[in-house]
Amino acid sequence: MARSTAAAKQPRVSARDRFVAMTAKLMSRRGYAGTGLNEIVEKSGAPKGSLYHYFPAGKEQLAAAAVDWASARFMATLHDELAASGTVAEAIGNLAETIAGWLEASKFRDGSPLTIVAVETGPFIEPLRLACEAGYRDWAEAIAAALRAEGRKPAEAADLALLAVTSLEGAVILARTQHSAEPLRQIGRLLRRSLK
């Protein structure tokens, strides 16, 4: 009885959301080209017939939704760190440590779907380029807004936010390449100092 009550309290995840989350996960590991629709359907557990109901434009539309989803999840983590930390510098340092933990937990298989997709498809698939651009812009603006709230001038806040986003994303690439979270931890330490 308790089991069914607990199950009843859990929100039901729609087929659309399962497709999007699984696509984001697979793209974070293998990129856009390495992620096939049949595998997405199989691993998501969602009915194949509903894929084109939700994504009539096919894989590009699904991939753009997955980039948006991954970006929003990262943004939520960023906001949590900003809310829990005393300063932006501390929040970004903590964020680097959080990302390092994610990479270690995945044995460095997972990365940033935005980075992988942007590098792989940016010159060729405009909807994906735009989705990645929006994600990066949102992250940088959230950091810049927090820095402005600490008293930084707008231009300086924008420069420092760009430094933070590009440093974190670059450190993810190095961490995956080296199979070590040390690049992220080092960037976290450097950003703590740079953003003070």
KEDRENSE-219799 format. One record per residue (C-alpha): residue number from 1; x, y, z. Coordinates in Angstrom, 3 decimals, padded with zeros to 6 digits. Example, Ala and Ser with C-alpha at 12.3 -4.5 7.8 and 13.67 -1.06 7.14 Angstrom:
    i         u         v         w
    1   012.300  -004.500   007.800
    2   013.670  -001.060   007.140
***
This chain:
    i         u         v         w
    1   000.000   000.000   000.000
    2   002.747   002.476   000.902
    3   004.446   001.642  -002.344
    4   001.479   002.637  -004.492
    5   001.023   005.843  -002.472
    6   004.658   006.802  -003.062
    7   004.300   006.028  -006.752
    8   001.158   008.141  -006.924
    9   003.058   011.161  -005.528
   10   005.730   011.026  -008.215
   11   004.971   013.255  -011.188
   12   004.348   011.434  -014.429
   13   007.012   012.133  -017.033
   14   005.580   012.647  -020.504
   15   006.875   010.824  -023.568
   16   008.061   014.177  -024.910
   17   010.113   014.848  -021.783
   18   011.619   011.350  -021.889
   19   012.671   011.860  -025.519
   20   014.235   015.231  -024.712
   21   016.095   014.099  -021.578
   22   017.478   010.980  -023.250
   23   018.567   012.956  -026.309
   24   020.418   015.423  -024.086
   25   022.126   012.586  -022.234
   26   023.170   010.765  -025.397
   27   024.378   013.959  -027.092
   28   026.433   014.852  -024.016
   29   028.296   011.588  -024.595
   30   028.458   011.223  -028.362
   31   027.268   014.438  -029.970
   32   024.545   014.957  -032.517
   33   025.818   012.681  -035.283
   34   026.511   009.831  -032.861
   35   022.977   009.885  -031.462
   36   020.369   008.000  -033.462
   37   016.594   008.213  -033.256
   38   016.175   004.454  -032.787
   39   018.492   004.508  -029.774
   40   016.684   007.526  -028.316
   41   013.353   005.710  -028.618
   42   014.752   002.483  -027.172
   43   016.528   004.055  -024.192
   44   013.806   006.586  -023.379
   45   011.132   003.908  -023.142
   46   008.706   006.290  -024.823
   47   006.458   004.991  -027.609
   48   008.077   005.342  -031.033
   49   004.828   006.500  -032.595
   50   004.801   009.611  -030.424
   51   008.240   010.822  -031.530
   52   006.994   012.544  -034.687
   53   003.853   013.694  -032.901
   54   006.013   015.796  -030.581
   55   008.811   016.496  -033.067
   56   007.315   016.620  -036.572
   57   010.505   018.202  -037.935
   58   012.499   015.189  -036.754
   59   015.926   014.886  -035.202
   60   016.976   018.540  -035.543
   61   013.884   019.718  -033.681
   62   014.361   017.089  -030.971
   63   018.058   017.940  -030.610
   64   017.290   021.675  -030.275
   65   014.748   020.862  -027.540
   66   017.386   018.720  -025.813
   67   019.909   021.573  -025.928
   68   017.287   023.916  -024.426
   69   016.519   021.345  -021.711
   70   020.197   020.804  -020.846
   71   020.788   024.547  -020.780
   72   017.830   025.092  -018.436
   73   019.052   022.351  -016.083
   74   022.503   023.917  -015.960
   75   020.917   027.339  -015.401
   76   018.961   025.934  -012.435
   77   022.205   024.611  -010.932
   78   023.869   027.975  -011.526
   79   021.011   029.804  -009.799
   80   021.164   027.358  -006.872
   81   024.891   028.020  -006.454
   82   024.398   031.791  -006.686
   83   021.627   031.655  -004.074
   84   023.596   029.435  -001.684
   85   026.930   031.256  -001.901
   86   028.041   034.504  -000.357
   87   029.651   035.848  -003.527
   88   029.630   035.215  -007.252
   89   033.268   034.138  -007.023
   90   032.372   031.506  -004.443
   91   029.343   030.363  -006.468
   92   031.341   029.862  -009.664
   93   034.104   028.059  -007.779
   94   031.481   025.768  -006.242
   95   029.891   025.273  -009.657
   96   033.225   024.104  -011.070
   97   033.438   021.565  -008.242
   98   029.877   020.399  -008.926
   99   030.663   019.875  -012.616
  100   033.854   018.027  -011.668
  101   031.740   015.676  -009.562
  102   029.328   015.081  -012.438
  103   032.182   014.183  -014.762
  104   033.775   011.850  -012.246
  105   030.440   010.131  -011.608
  106   030.046   009.484  -015.350
  107   033.670   008.287  -015.634
  108   034.210   011.247  -017.986
  109   031.716   009.934  -020.533
  110   029.344   012.886  -020.087
  111   030.214   016.369  -021.201
  112   028.326   019.511  -022.058
  113   025.781   018.853  -024.803
  114   026.026   022.508  -025.785
  115   029.753   022.364  -026.428
  116   029.642   019.074  -028.303
  117   026.679   020.098  -030.438
  118   027.971   023.632  -031.084
  119   031.350   022.413  -032.311
  120   029.885   019.579  -034.351
  121   026.883   021.257  -035.980
  122   027.230   025.022  -035.517
  123   028.335   025.781  -039.064
  124   025.733   023.479  -040.629
  125   022.491   023.293  -038.637
  126   021.114   026.723  -037.803
  127   018.434   025.667  -035.248
  128   021.081   023.899  -033.172
  129   023.520   026.787  -033.442
  130   020.807   029.146  -032.236
  131   019.861   026.860  -029.334
  132   023.494   026.667  -028.199
  133   023.949   030.413  -028.620
  134   020.875   031.087  -026.470
  135   022.086   028.726  -023.759
  136   025.514   030.318  -023.522
  137   023.992   033.805  -023.610
  138   021.585   032.954  -020.770
  139   024.357   031.532  -018.597
  140   026.603   034.547  -019.170
  141   023.762   036.982  -018.507
  142   022.876   035.260  -015.226
  143   026.479   035.535  -014.054
  144   026.780   039.133  -015.292
  145   023.565   040.103  -013.486
  146   024.896   038.626  -010.246
  147   028.168   040.504  -010.697
  148   026.304   043.761  -011.365
  149   024.362   043.160  -008.153
  150   027.734   043.014  -006.366
  151   028.575   046.443  -007.770
  152   030.509   045.654  -010.946
  153   030.057   047.974  -013.898
  154   028.071   046.429  -016.790
  155   031.031   046.090  -019.184
  156   033.258   044.526  -016.542
  157   030.459   042.181  -015.428
  158   029.909   041.062  -019.034
  159   033.646   040.449  -019.538
  160   033.948   038.424  -016.329
  161   030.816   036.410  -017.142
  162   032.276   035.524  -020.545
  163   035.509   034.500  -018.833
  164   033.573   032.247  -016.437
  165   031.441   030.520  -019.088
  166   034.279   029.919  -021.538
  167   036.627   028.772  -018.776
  168   034.124   026.253  -017.415
  169   033.247   024.886  -020.850
  170   036.902   024.662  -021.851
  171   037.758   022.918  -018.588
  172   035.042   020.320  -019.302
  173   036.762   019.524  -022.609
  174   040.163   019.214  -020.933
  175   038.737   017.092  -018.120
  176   037.161   014.657  -020.568
  177   040.347   014.551  -022.645
  178   042.568   013.922  -019.610
  179   040.081   011.698  -017.743
  180   040.708   013.918  -014.756
  181   038.571   016.505  -012.976
  182   041.669   018.514  -012.091
  183   041.238   021.034  -014.963
  184   037.807   021.944  -013.562
  185   039.085   022.183  -010.013
  186   041.978   024.358  -011.165
  187   039.641   026.612  -013.159
  188   037.372   026.812  -010.120
  189   040.282   028.075  -008.024
  190   041.342   030.556  -010.712
  191   037.796   031.878  -011.163
  192   037.366   032.345  -007.412
  193   040.347   034.689  -007.541
  194   039.445   036.381  -010.828
  195   035.837   037.139  -009.870
  196   036.590   038.597  -006.410
***
